[in-house]
Amino acid sequence: MPHADHQPTRPHRPPRNHPAAGAADPGDSLELLRATAGAEHVDPDIPAVQQIADLLGHLPLALSAIGRHMRAHPTWGLGTTTANP
């Protein structure tokens, strides 16, 4: 049983720039991928990177994860992700 002085709390909402706050705009998505993957992995194939960002819904957490994967696997082809099965 709650105490009489217990105040209900509002749900936590992350700050607007937090990865869980929602989709980024396309320009910010590209910058986030440059920051996490490195420009050397992103800039050679901007159309594929834009398609990856679109497929991931421009969600910062997903973009960060794929950016880290791109940096860790420099020989990984971006077209592999965007190719239809």
C-alpha positions in Angstrom: 0.0 0.0 0.0 1.5 3.4 -0.9 2.2 6.0 1.7 -0.2 8.8 2.1 2.4 11.3 1.0 3.4 9.3 -2.1 2.9 11.4 -5.2 2.4 9.6 -8.5 5.1 10.2 -11.0 4.8 11.2 -14.6 6.4 8.8 -17.2 9.9 9.7 -18.0 10.4 11.4 -21.3 13.9 11.6 -22.8 15.2 15.0 -23.9 14.5 15.9 -27.5 18.1 15.1 -28.6 18.2 11.8 -26.8 18.4 8.7 -29.1 15.1 7.4 -27.8 13.3 10.7 -28.6 12.2 9.7 -32.1 13.3 10.0 -35.7 16.0 12.4 -36.8 15.7 14.5 -39.9 17.6 13.1 -42.9 20.5 15.6 -42.7 21.0 14.7 -39.0 20.9 11.0 -39.9 23.7 11.4 -42.3 25.8 13.4 -39.8 25.1 10.8 -37.1 26.4 8.1 -39.5 29.4 10.2 -40.3 30.1 10.6 -36.6 29.7 6.9 -35.7 31.0 5.2 -38.9 33.5 7.7 -40.1 33.2 9.9 -43.1 35.5 7.6 -45.0 32.8 4.9 -44.8 29.8 7.1 -45.5 30.9 9.6 -48.1 31.8 7.2 -50.9 28.2 5.9 -51.2 25.8 8.6 -50.0 22.7 7.1 -51.9 23.2 3.8 -50.1 23.7 5.5 -46.7 20.5 7.5 -47.3 18.6 4.4 -48.1 19.9 2.7 -45.0 18.8 5.7 -42.9 15.4 5.5 -44.6 15.1 1.7 -43.9 16.0 2.4 -40.3 13.3 5.1 -40.0 16.0 7.7 -39.2 16.0 6.4 -35.6 19.2 7.6 -33.9 19.7 4.4 -31.8 19.5 2.2 -34.9 21.7 4.6 -36.9 24.3 4.6 -34.2 24.3 0.8 -34.1 24.7 0.4 -37.9 27.4 3.2 -37.8 29.4 1.3 -35.2 29.0 -1.9 -37.3 30.3 0.0 -40.4 33.3 1.2 -38.5 34.1 -2.2 -37.1 33.7 -3.9 -40.5 35.3 -1.6 -43.1 35.1 -4.1 -45.9 31.3 -4.6 -45.4 29.5 -3.3 -48.5 26.7 -0.8 -47.9 24.9 -2.3 -50.9 24.5 -5.6 -49.0 22.1 -3.9 -46.6 20.0 -2.2 -49.2 19.8 -5.1 -51.6 16.4 -6.8 -51.9 16.4 -10.5 -50.8 
